[in-house]
Amino acid sequence: MGLCSVRHKWSYFALLWLQIATTTSAADVLAVSVQNLRESLEGPFGVNRHHVTNPEGKTAARRHITETFRRHGLDVTLQDFTGPKGNPGKNGTNIIGVKRGKLYGSSDDKIVAVGAHYDTVSTSPGVDDDGSGMAAMLEMVRVMTSCAQQKYSVIFVAFDHEEDGGVSARQANDNPCDIDRGADDFVCSWLLPFIESSGQPEFQGIFMLETIMNYDPRPNVQTFPTGFQLLFPSIHRKMQALNFSGSFISLIHKPDEAQLVASVQQAWEERAREPVDANSEAVRAPVSGKPSRLQTTVFYDLVGRSDCLSFWVREPYFRCVFVTDTANYRGTMQQCYHSPCDDVTSITPEKLNFLAKVTDALLQATMKLAEVDVDSCTEGSVTATAGSMTDAACPVHGTWTTTLGLSILVAWCLSTLQFS
């Protein structure tokens, strides 16, 4: 064999090794970053965000959300609204970001949405309620916008004035488009006109993220609202068999949302993430379409305490899945719900891993519903911070960087052998 042939073989193997070692899989590109979630919770969503007690904190959060949406290329709308009957104390701003699909603006589009609220009550920093939902949504935005091609459009919404007290499900049912919630204004004044002007495309539904971080696997930390055991006996028996541990995420829905829930649960089972013992629990209210006044009182005051209310109780009916860790019915949140102790000191590696697991399942489900072309996703626009991890104790991008460095060194060594 000639010297020239040997040199070419060494060059070939050097380039082949470099290509294999530096190829980033779709799973790596689409990885949820625990570090990003932590930074969101310890940053803009780690302080009180109430319009009276800390308007500066709320303004800072609004600015952060808006800048994040714009930085990732979403079509951004700031929807200012006034309270019912012009009450200035109820004025607010929803932040809407749209990632256009190929069928955007046509009747063939099948819109999917993700929402969370960025305001808090006056007495709490709201790290779990609902900083966790906001952190998850912004991480979903970061990852999804790395993908250039998708068939259907996705709407991301940061809602204002979810925490206005005194709005019952029955009031919402009787007075749609006239309650003290930003989600109500979004549905009535933005979503309905948007759908009408786009040729009446299908609205597949919205995932509403509402307190989703409180993982607590200890026994006897999970409680339920009065009447839950009577209305959902099989779920209660299952929780009893699990010693009432708080190691699950609830997907509260109606029969109309079964496909949305199935997509989340499928992703939950297929994706190997810590904590491995965590479950997703579907809680189905046996009501189809717009509920009656009696059904609204029975079911939605029981399990519907979220911005899903504004989607559920109207005609036309809009599908909504209420994703929650059950808030004040679990562990420390029984004391810290709407209280000062729902703060950054409550963040633990286990809770962050749980939040990442929930975020990942919702991300995969949303991408599937939007028919995202995974091959169009690139790492460059989604590279997380230096501390990015798939879980709180397992570095990913650092490993990739090390592999890249070693690969370059090996390739250089192999190449130089041509001349030795």
DRENDO-1510 file (C-alpha; in Angstrom, 1 decimal, always signed):
<recs>
REC; n; res; u; v; w
REC; 1; MET; +0.0; +0.0; +0.0 .
REC; 2; GLY; +1.4; +3.4; -1.0 .
REC; 3; LEU; +2.2; +6.2; +1.4 .
REC; 4; CYS; -0.4; +8.4; -0.3 .
REC; 5; SER; -3.1; +5.8; +0.3 .
REC; 6; VAL; -2.2; +5.5; +4.0 .
REC; 7; ARG; -2.4; +9.3; +4.4 .
REC; 8; HIS; -5.8; +9.4; +2.7 .
REC; 9; LYS; -7.1; +6.6; +5.0 .
REC; 10; TRP; -5.9; +8.5; +8.1 .
REC; 11; SER; -7.6; +11.7; +6.8 .
REC; 12; TYR; -10.8; +9.8; +6.2 .
REC; 13; PHE; -10.9; +8.3; +9.6 .
REC; 14; ALA; -10.1; +11.6; +11.3 .
REC; 15; LEU; -12.9; +13.4; +9.5 .
REC; 16; LEU; -15.3; +10.5; +10.1 .
REC; 17; TRP; -14.5; +10.4; +13.9 .
REC; 18; LEU; -15.0; +14.2; +14.1 .
REC; 19; GLN; -18.4; +14.0; +12.3 .
REC; 20; ILE; -19.7; +11.2; +14.5 .
REC; 21; ALA; -18.5; +12.7; +17.8 .
REC; 22; THR; -19.9; +16.1; +17.1 .
REC; 23; THR; -23.2; +15.1; +15.6 .
REC; 24; THR; -26.0; +16.3; +18.0 .
REC; 25; SER; -29.1; +14.2; +18.2 .
REC; 26; ALA; -32.6; +15.6; +18.1 .
REC; 27; ALA; -33.0; +14.6; +21.7 .
REC; 28; ASP; -30.0; +16.8; +22.7 .
REC; 29; VAL; -31.3; +19.7; +20.7 .
REC; 30; LEU; -34.7; +19.5; +22.2 .
REC; 31; ALA; -33.5; +19.0; +25.8 .
REC; 32; VAL; -35.2; +21.0; +28.6 .
REC; 33; SER; -32.7; +22.9; +30.7 .
REC; 34; VAL; -33.1; +22.6; +34.5 .
REC; 35; GLN; -30.7; +25.5; +34.9 .
REC; 36; ASN; -32.9; +27.7; +32.8 .
REC; 37; LEU; -35.9; +26.8; +34.9 .
REC; 38; ARG; -34.0; +27.6; +38.1 .
REC; 39; GLU; -32.9; +31.0; +36.7 .
REC; 40; SER; -36.4; +31.9; +35.8 .
REC; 41; LEU; -37.7; +31.0; +39.3 .
REC; 42; GLU; -34.9; +32.7; +41.1 .
REC; 43; GLY; -35.1; +35.8; +38.8 .
REC; 44; PRO; -38.2; +37.5; +37.5 .
REC; 45; PHE; -40.6; +34.9; +39.0 .
REC; 46; GLY; -39.0; +34.7; +42.4 .
REC; 47; VAL; -40.5; +38.0; +43.6 .
REC; 48; ASN; -44.0; +39.3; +44.3 .
REC; 49; ARG; -45.8; +40.3; +41.1 .
REC; 50; HIS; -48.9; +42.0; +42.4 .
REC; 51; HIS; -50.1; +45.3; +40.8 .
REC; 52; VAL; -50.6; +47.0; +44.2 .
REC; 53; THR; -48.0; +45.5; +46.6 .
REC; 54; ASN; -45.1; +45.3; +44.0 .
REC; 55; PRO; -45.9; +46.9; +40.7 .
REC; 56; GLU; -42.2; +47.1; +39.9 .
REC; 57; GLY; -41.9; +43.4; +40.2 .
REC; 58; LYS; -44.8; +42.8; +38.0 .
REC; 59; THR; -43.5; +45.3; +35.4 .
REC; 60; ALA; -40.1; +43.6; +35.4 .
REC; 61; ALA; -41.8; +40.2; +34.8 .
REC; 62; ARG; -43.9; +41.6; +32.0 .
REC; 63; ARG; -40.8; +43.1; +30.4 .
REC; 64; HIS; -38.9; +39.8; +30.7 .
REC; 65; ILE; -41.7; +37.8; +29.1 .
REC; 66; THR; -42.1; +40.2; +26.3 .
REC; 67; GLU; -38.4; +40.4; +25.5 .
REC; 68; THR; -38.1; +36.6; +25.7 .
REC; 69; PHE; -40.9; +36.1; +23.2 .
REC; 70; ARG; -39.4; +38.7; +20.8 .
REC; 71; ARG; -35.9; +37.3; +21.2 .
REC; 72; HIS; -37.1; +33.9; +20.0 .
REC; 73; GLY; -38.9; +35.3; +17.0 .
REC; 74; LEU; -42.6; +35.1; +18.1 .
REC; 75; ASP; -45.2; +37.5; +16.8 .
REC; 76; VAL; -45.9; +39.4; +20.0 .
REC; 77; THR; -49.0; +41.3; +21.1 .
REC; 78; LEU; -49.5; +43.1; +24.3 .
REC; 79; GLN; -53.2; +43.0; +25.0 .
REC; 80; ASP; -54.1; +45.7; +27.4 .
REC; 81; PHE; -57.6; +45.4; +28.9 .
REC; 82; THR; -59.8; +47.1; +31.5 .
REC; 83; GLY; -61.7; +45.6; +34.3 .
REC; 84; PRO; -65.4; +45.0; +34.2 .
REC; 85; LYS; -67.4; +48.2; +34.1 .
REC; 86; GLY; -64.2; +50.1; +33.5 .
REC; 87; ASN; -62.8; +49.4; +37.0 .
REC; 88; PRO; -59.2; +50.8; +36.8 .
REC; 89; GLY; -58.0; +48.6; +39.6 .
REC; 90; LYS; -58.5; +45.6; +37.3 .
REC; 91; ASN; -56.6; +46.9; +34.3 .
REC; 92; GLY; -54.0; +44.5; +33.0 .
REC; 93; THR; -51.9; +43.2; +30.2 .
REC; 94; ASN; -51.8; +39.8; +28.6 .
REC; 95; ILE; -48.7; +38.9; +26.6 .
REC; 96; ILE; -49.3; +36.9; +23.5 .
REC; 97; GLY; -46.7; +35.2; +21.3 .
REC; 98; VAL; -47.5; +33.3; +18.2 .
REC; 99; LYS; -45.2; +30.8; +16.4 .
REC; 100; ARG; -46.6; +30.6; +12.9 .
REC; 101; GLY; -47.1; +27.2; +11.3 .
REC; 102; LYS; -47.2; +26.6; +7.5 .
REC; 103; LEU; -51.0; +26.9; +7.5 .
REC; 104; TYR; -51.1; +30.1; +9.6 .
REC; 105; GLY; -53.9; +32.3; +8.6 .
REC; 106; SER; -55.9; +29.6; +6.8 .
REC; 107; SER; -58.9; +27.6; +7.7 .
REC; 108; ASP; -56.7; +24.4; +7.6 .
REC; 109; ASP; -54.6; +25.5; +10.6 .
REC; 110; LYS; -55.1; +23.6; +13.8 .
REC; 111; ILE; -54.0; +25.9; +16.6 .
REC; 112; VAL; -52.6; +24.7; +19.8 .
REC; 113; ALA; -51.8; +27.0; +22.8 .
REC; 114; VAL; -49.9; +27.0; +26.1 .
REC; 115; GLY; -50.7; +29.4; +28.9 .
REC; 116; ALA; -49.7; +30.4; +32.4 .
REC; 117; HIS; -50.3; +33.5; +34.6 .
REC; 118; TYR; -47.6; +35.8; +35.6 .
REC; 119; ASP; -49.4; +37.8; +38.4 .
REC; 120; THR; -49.5; +36.8; +42.0 .
REC; 121; VAL; -51.6; +37.5; +45.0 .
REC; 122; SER; -50.6; +40.5; +47.2 .
REC; 123; THR; -49.1; +38.3; +49.9 .
REC; 124; SER; -46.8; +35.9; +48.1 .
REC; 125; PRO; -43.8; +35.8; +45.7 .
REC; 126; GLY; -45.6; +33.0; +43.9 .
REC; 127; VAL; -42.7; +30.8; +43.0 .
REC; 128; ASP; -44.9; +27.7; +42.5 .
REC; 129; ASP; -48.1; +29.8; +41.9 .
REC; 130; ASP; -47.4; +30.5; +39.1 .
REC; 131; GLY; -43.7; +31.1; +38.6 .
REC; 132; SER; -43.4; +27.4; +37.8 .
REC; 133; GLY; -45.9; +27.6; +35.0 .
REC; 134; MET; -44.3; +30.7; +33.6 .
REC; 135; ALA; -40.8; +29.2; +33.8 .
REC; 136; ALA; -42.0; +26.0; +32.0 .
REC; 137; MET; -43.7; +28.0; +29.2 .
REC; 138; LEU; -40.7; +30.2; +28.5 .
REC; 139; GLU; -38.5; +27.1; +28.3 .
REC; 140; MET; -40.9; +25.5; +25.9 .
REC; 141; VAL; -40.7; +28.7; +23.8 .
REC; 142; ARG; -36.9; +28.5; +23.8 .
REC; 143; VAL; -36.8; +24.9; +22.6 .
REC; 144; MET; -39.7; +25.1; +20.1 .
REC; 145; THR; -38.3; +28.2; +18.3 .
REC; 146; SER; -35.2; +26.2; +17.5 .
REC; 147; CYS; -37.3; +24.4; +14.9 .
REC; 148; ALA; -37.8; +26.1; +11.6 .
REC; 149; GLN; -40.7; +24.0; +10.3 .
REC; 150; GLN; -44.1; +23.1; +11.7 .
REC; 151; LYS; -47.5; +22.6; +10.1 .
REC; 152; TYR; -49.8; +24.2; +12.7 .
REC; 153; SER; -49.5; +27.4; +14.7 .
REC; 154; VAL; -48.8; +27.6; +18.4 .
REC; 155; ILE; -49.9; +30.5; +20.7 .
REC; 156; PHE; -48.1; +31.2; +24.0 .
REC; 157; VAL; -50.0; +33.4; +26.5 .
REC; 158; ALA; -48.9; +34.9; +29.7 .
REC; 159; PHE; -52.1; +35.9; +31.5 .
REC; 160; ASP; -52.7; +38.8; +33.9 .
REC; 161; HIS; -55.2; +39.0; +36.7 .
REC; 162; GLU; -55.7; +35.3; +37.3 .
REC; 163; GLU; -55.3; +35.9; +41.0 .
REC; 164; ASP; -58.3; +38.2; +41.3 .
REC; 165; GLY; -60.4; +36.7; +44.0 .
REC; 166; GLY; -64.1; +36.5; +44.2 .
REC; 167; VAL; -64.7; +35.1; +40.7 .
REC; 168; SER; -66.7; +31.9; +41.0 .
REC; 169; ALA; -67.3; +29.4; +38.2 .
REC; 170; ARG; -71.0; +30.2; +38.3 .
REC; 171; GLN; -70.3; +33.9; +37.8 .
REC; 172; ALA; -68.1; +33.1; +34.8 .
REC; 173; ASN; -70.8; +30.9; +33.4 .
REC; 174; ASP; -73.5; +33.5; +33.7 .
REC; 175; ASN; -71.4; +36.5; +32.6 .
REC; 176; PRO; -68.8; +35.3; +30.0 .
REC; 177; CYS; -66.6; +38.1; +28.8 .
REC; 178; ASP; -67.3; +40.2; +31.9 .
REC; 179; ILE; -65.2; +38.8; +34.8 .
REC; 180; ASP; -62.0; +40.1; +36.4 .
REC; 181; ARG; -59.6; +37.8; +34.6 .
REC; 182; GLY; -57.2; +38.4; +31.8 .
REC; 183; ALA; -57.9; +35.0; +30.3 .
REC; 184; ASP; -61.5; +36.1; +29.8 .
REC; 185; ASP; -60.4; +39.2; +27.8 .
REC; 186; PHE; -58.0; +37.0; +25.8 .
REC; 187; VAL; -60.8; +34.6; +24.7 .
REC; 188; CYS; -63.4; +37.3; +24.0 .
REC; 189; SER; -61.3; +40.1; +22.6 .
REC; 190; TRP; -58.3; +38.4; +21.0 .
REC; 191; LEU; -58.8; +34.6; +20.4 .
REC; 192; LEU; -62.4; +34.8; +18.9 .
REC; 193; PRO; -61.5; +37.7; +16.5 .
REC; 194; PHE; -58.2; +35.9; +15.6 .
REC; 195; ILE; -60.0; +32.7; +14.7 .
REC; 196; GLU; -62.7; +34.5; +12.8 .
REC; 197; SER; -60.2; +36.6; +10.7 .
REC; 198; SER; -58.2; +33.4; +10.0 .
REC; 199; GLY; -61.1; +31.6; +8.3 .
REC; 200; GLN; -62.3; +29.7; +11.4 .
REC; 201; PRO; -59.4; +27.2; +11.8 .
REC; 202; GLU; -59.7; +24.5; +14.5 .
REC; 203; PHE; -58.5; +25.4; +18.0 .
REC; 204; GLN; -57.1; +22.1; +19.3 .
REC; 205; GLY; -56.9; +23.4; +22.8 .
REC; 206; ILE; -54.7; +25.0; +25.4 .
REC; 207; PHE; -52.5; +23.5; +28.1 .
REC; 208; MET; -53.0; +25.7; +31.2 .
REC; 209; LEU; -49.9; +25.5; +33.5 .
REC; 210; GLU; -50.9; +26.3; +37.1 .
REC; 211; THR; -48.6; +25.4; +39.9 .
REC; 212; ILE; -46.6; +22.5; +38.5 .
REC; 213; MET; -43.4; +22.2; +40.6 .
REC; 214; ASN; -44.4; +20.8; +44.0 .
REC; 215; TYR; -43.1; +17.2; +43.9 .
REC; 216; ASP; -43.4; +15.6; +47.3 .
REC; 217; PRO; -43.0; +11.8; +47.4 .
REC; 218; ARG; -43.5; +11.5; +51.2 .
REC; 219; PRO; -46.5; +9.5; +52.3 .
REC; 220; ASN; -49.7; +11.3; +53.6 .
REC; 221; VAL; -48.9; +14.7; +52.1 .
REC; 222; GLN; -51.6; +14.7; +49.5 .
REC; 223; THR; -55.1; +15.9; +50.3 .
REC; 224; PHE; -58.2; +16.6; +48.1 .
REC; 225; PRO; -61.1; +19.0; +48.0 .
REC; 226; THR; -64.3; +18.1; +49.8 .
REC; 227; GLY; -66.3; +15.9; +47.6 .
REC; 228; PHE; -63.4; +14.6; +45.5 .
REC; 229; GLN; -63.7; +11.1; +46.8 .
REC; 230; LEU; -67.4; +10.9; +46.0 .
REC; 231; LEU; -67.0; +12.3; +42.4 .
REC; 232; PHE; -63.7; +10.6; +41.5 .
REC; 233; PRO; -63.7; +7.3; +43.6 .
REC; 234; SER; -61.3; +5.4; +41.4 .
REC; 235; ILE; -58.6; +8.1; +41.4 .
REC; 236; HIS; -59.0; +8.4; +45.2 .
REC; 237; ARG; -58.4; +4.7; +45.6 .
REC; 238; LYS; -55.3; +4.9; +43.4 .
REC; 239; MET; -53.9; +7.7; +45.6 .
REC; 240; GLN; -54.7; +5.7; +48.7 .
REC; 241; ALA; -52.7; +2.8; +47.3 .
REC; 242; LEU; -49.8; +5.2; +46.8 .
REC; 243; ASN; -50.1; +6.2; +50.4 .
REC; 244; PHE; -51.3; +9.7; +49.4 .
REC; 245; SER; -47.8; +10.7; +48.2 .
REC; 246; GLY; -47.5; +13.9; +46.2 .
REC; 247; SER; -45.6; +12.5; +43.3 .
REC; 248; PHE; -47.9; +13.1; +40.4 .
REC; 249; ILE; -49.0; +15.9; +38.1 .
REC; 250; SER; -52.8; +16.3; +37.5 .
REC; 251; LEU; -54.3; +16.7; +34.1 .
REC; 252; ILE; -57.8; +18.0; +34.8 .
REC; 253; HIS; -60.0; +17.9; +31.7 .
REC; 254; LYS; -63.3; +17.0; +30.2 .
REC; 255; PRO; -64.0; +14.2; +27.6 .
REC; 256; ASP; -63.5; +16.8; +24.8 .
REC; 257; GLU; -59.8; +17.1; +25.8 .
REC; 258; ALA; -59.0; +13.3; +25.9 .
REC; 259; GLN; -56.7; +13.6; +22.9 .
REC; 260; LEU; -54.7; +16.4; +24.4 .
REC; 261; VAL; -54.3; +14.5; +27.7 .
REC; 262; ALA; -53.3; +11.3; +25.9 .
REC; 263; SER; -50.5; +13.2; +24.0 .
REC; 264; VAL; -49.1; +14.4; +27.3 .
REC; 265; GLN; -49.3; +11.0; +29.0 .
REC; 266; GLN; -47.7; +9.3; +26.0 .
REC; 267; ALA; -44.8; +11.7; +26.2 .
REC; 268; TRP; -44.6; +11.2; +29.9 .
REC; 269; GLU; -44.2; +7.4; +29.5 .
REC; 270; GLU; -41.8; +7.5; +26.6 .
REC; 271; ARG; -39.3; +10.1; +27.9 .
REC; 272; ALA; -36.9; +8.7; +30.5 .
REC; 273; ARG; -36.5; +11.6; +33.0 .
REC; 274; GLU; -36.1; +11.8; +36.8 .
REC; 275; PRO; -38.0; +11.4; +39.0 .
REC; 276; VAL; -38.8; +8.0; +37.6 .
REC; 277; ASP; -41.5; +7.4; +40.2 .
REC; 278; ALA; -43.6; +10.5; +39.2 .
REC; 279; ASN; -46.9; +9.9; +37.5 .
REC; 280; SER; -49.3; +11.8; +35.4 .
REC; 281; GLU; -52.9; +11.5; +36.6 .
REC; 282; ALA; -55.8; +12.2; +34.3 .
REC; 283; VAL; -58.8; +13.7; +36.2 .
REC; 284; ARG; -61.8; +13.7; +33.9 .
REC; 285; ALA; -64.9; +15.8; +34.8 .
REC; 286; PRO; -67.9; +14.1; +33.2 .
REC; 287; VAL; -69.2; +17.1; +31.3 .
REC; 288; SER; -69.1; +17.7; +27.6 .
REC; 289; GLY; -69.2; +21.1; +26.0 .
REC; 290; LYS; -70.4; +24.2; +27.9 .
REC; 291; PRO; -71.6; +23.1; +31.4 .
REC; 292; SER; -74.9; +23.9; +32.9 .
REC; 293; ARG; -75.1; +26.2; +35.9 .
REC; 294; LEU; -75.4; +23.1; +38.2 .
REC; 295; GLN; -72.4; +21.3; +36.6 .
REC; 296; THR; -70.4; +24.5; +36.8 .
REC; 297; THR; -71.0; +24.8; +40.5 .
REC; 298; VAL; -70.4; +21.1; +41.2 .
REC; 299; PHE; -67.3; +20.4; +39.1 .
REC; 300; TYR; -65.5; +23.7; +38.3 .
REC; 301; ASP; -65.5; +25.2; +41.8 .
REC; 302; LEU; -64.1; +21.8; +42.8 .
REC; 303; VAL; -61.4; +21.1; +40.2 .
REC; 304; GLY; -61.4; +24.0; +37.8 .
REC; 305; ARG; -59.6; +26.8; +39.7 .
REC; 306; SER; -57.6; +28.1; +36.9 .
REC; 307; ASP; -57.7; +30.2; +33.7 .
REC; 308; CYS; -59.3; +27.2; +32.0 .
REC; 309; LEU; -62.5; +28.6; +33.4 .
REC; 310; SER; -62.6; +31.2; +30.7 .
REC; 311; PHE; -62.3; +28.6; +28.0 .
REC; 312; TRP; -64.7; +26.0; +29.5 .
REC; 313; VAL; -67.8; +28.1; +30.3 .
REC; 314; ARG; -68.8; +29.6; +26.9 .
REC; 315; GLU; -70.1; +29.0; +23.5 .
REC; 316; PRO; -68.3; +28.2; +21.3 .
REC; 317; TYR; -66.5; +25.9; +23.7 .
REC; 318; PHE; -62.7; +25.9; +23.8 .
REC; 319; ARG; -60.8; +22.9; +24.9 .
REC; 320; CYS; -58.4; +23.4; +27.9 .
REC; 321; VAL; -56.3; +21.0; +30.0 .
REC; 322; PHE; -55.6; +22.2; +33.6 .
REC; 323; VAL; -52.1; +21.0; +34.5 .
REC; 324; THR; -51.4; +21.3; +38.2 .
REC; 325; ASP; -49.6; +19.8; +41.2 .
REC; 326; THR; -52.9; +20.4; +43.1 .
REC; 327; ALA; -51.5; +23.6; +44.7 .
REC; 328; ASN; -52.7; +23.9; +48.4 .
REC; 329; TYR; -53.7; +20.3; +48.6 .
REC; 330; ARG; -50.1; +19.0; +48.7 .
REC; 331; GLY; -47.3; +19.1; +51.2 .
REC; 332; THR; -45.8; +22.4; +52.2 .
REC; 333; MET; -48.2; +24.3; +49.8 .
REC; 334; GLN; -50.9; +23.5; +52.3 .
REC; 335; GLN; -49.3; +26.2; +54.4 .
REC; 336; CYS; -47.5; +28.3; +51.7 .
REC; 337; TYR; -50.3; +28.6; +49.1 .
REC; 338; HIS; -50.8; +32.4; +48.6 .
REC; 339; SER; -48.4; +33.0; +51.5 .
REC; 340; PRO; -44.9; +34.5; +51.8 .
REC; 341; CYS; -43.3; +31.0; +52.0 .
REC; 342; ASP; -44.1; +30.2; +48.4 .
REC; 343; ASP; -40.6; +31.6; +47.7 .
REC; 344; VAL; -37.2; +30.7; +46.3 .
REC; 345; THR; -36.3; +28.8; +49.5 .
REC; 346; SER; -38.8; +26.1; +48.5 .
REC; 347; ILE; -36.8; +25.2; +45.3 .
REC; 348; THR; -35.0; +21.9; +45.6 .
REC; 349; PRO; -33.2; +19.7; +43.0 .
REC; 350; GLU; -36.0; +17.2; +43.2 .
REC; 351; LYS; -38.7; +19.8; +42.5 .
REC; 352; LEU; -36.7; +21.2; +39.6 .
REC; 353; ASN; -36.3; +17.7; +38.1 .
REC; 354; PHE; -40.1; +17.2; +38.5 .
REC; 355; LEU; -40.7; +20.6; +36.8 .
REC; 356; ALA; -38.4; +19.7; +34.0 .
REC; 357; LYS; -40.2; +16.4; +33.5 .
REC; 358; VAL; -43.6; +18.1; +33.3 .
REC; 359; THR; -42.1; +20.7; +31.0 .
REC; 360; ASP; -40.6; +18.1; +28.7 .
REC; 361; ALA; -43.9; +16.1; +28.5 .
REC; 362; LEU; -45.9; +19.2; +27.6 .
REC; 363; LEU; -43.2; +20.3; +25.1 .
REC; 364; GLN; -43.3; +16.9; +23.3 .
REC; 365; ALA; -47.1; +16.9; +23.3 .
REC; 366; THR; -47.3; +20.4; +21.9 .
REC; 367; MET; -44.7; +19.7; +19.2 .
REC; 368; LYS; -46.6; +16.6; +18.2 .
REC; 369; LEU; -49.9; +18.4; +18.0 .
REC; 370; ALA; -48.3; +21.2; +15.9 .
REC; 371; GLU; -46.6; +18.6; +13.7 .
REC; 372; VAL; -43.2; +20.1; +14.2 .
REC; 373; ASP; -40.5; +18.8; +11.8 .
REC; 374; VAL; -37.8; +17.7; +14.3 .
REC; 375; ASP; -35.3; +17.5; +11.5 .
REC; 376; SER; -35.6; +21.3; +11.1 .
REC; 377; CYS; -34.5; +21.9; +14.7 .
REC; 378; THR; -31.0; +23.3; +15.2 .
REC; 379; GLU; -28.9; +23.4; +18.4 .
REC; 380; GLY; -27.5; +26.9; +17.7 .
REC; 381; SER; -30.6; +28.8; +18.6 .
REC; 382; VAL; -31.4; +26.7; +21.7 .
REC; 383; THR; -28.1; +26.3; +23.3 .
REC; 384; ALA; -28.7; +26.8; +27.0 .
REC; 385; THR; -26.5; +28.4; +29.6 .
REC; 386; ALA; -23.2; +26.8; +30.6 .
REC; 387; GLY; -25.0; +24.9; +33.5 .
REC; 388; SER; -27.6; +23.3; +31.3 .
REC; 389; MET; -28.7; +19.9; +32.5 .
REC; 390; THR; -31.2; +17.2; +31.7 .
REC; 391; ASP; -31.7; +16.8; +35.4 .
REC; 392; ALA; -30.3; +18.7; +38.4 .
REC; 393; ALA; -27.4; +16.4; +38.9 .
REC; 394; CYS; -26.5; +15.3; +35.3 .
REC; 395; PRO; -24.7; +17.7; +32.9 .
REC; 396; VAL; -25.4; +17.4; +29.2 .
REC; 397; HIS; -23.9; +20.3; +27.3 .
REC; 398; GLY; -20.7; +20.1; +29.4 .
REC; 399; THR; -20.3; +16.5; +28.3 .
REC; 400; TRP; -20.9; +17.5; +24.7 .
REC; 401; THR; -18.3; +20.2; +24.9 .
REC; 402; THR; -15.8; +17.8; +26.4 .
REC; 403; THR; -16.5; +15.3; +23.7 .
REC; 404; LEU; -16.1; +18.0; +21.0 .
REC; 405; GLY; -12.8; +19.0; +22.5 .
REC; 406; LEU; -11.5; +15.5; +22.7 .
REC; 407; SER; -12.7; +14.8; +19.2 .
REC; 408; ILE; -10.9; +17.7; +17.7 .
REC; 409; LEU; -7.7; +16.6; +19.5 .
REC; 410; VAL; -8.0; +13.1; +18.2 .
REC; 411; ALA; -8.8; +14.3; +14.7 .
REC; 412; TRP; -5.7; +16.5; +14.8 .
REC; 413; CYS; -3.5; +13.7; +16.0 .
REC; 414; LEU; -4.7; +11.3; +13.3 .
REC; 415; SER; -4.3; +13.9; +10.6 .
REC; 416; THR; -0.7; +14.8; +11.7 .
REC; 417; LEU; +0.2; +11.1; +11.4 .
REC; 418; GLN; +0.2; +11.6; +7.7 .
REC; 419; PHE; +3.4; +13.5; +8.0 .
REC; 420; SER; +5.2; +11.5; +10.6 .
</recs>
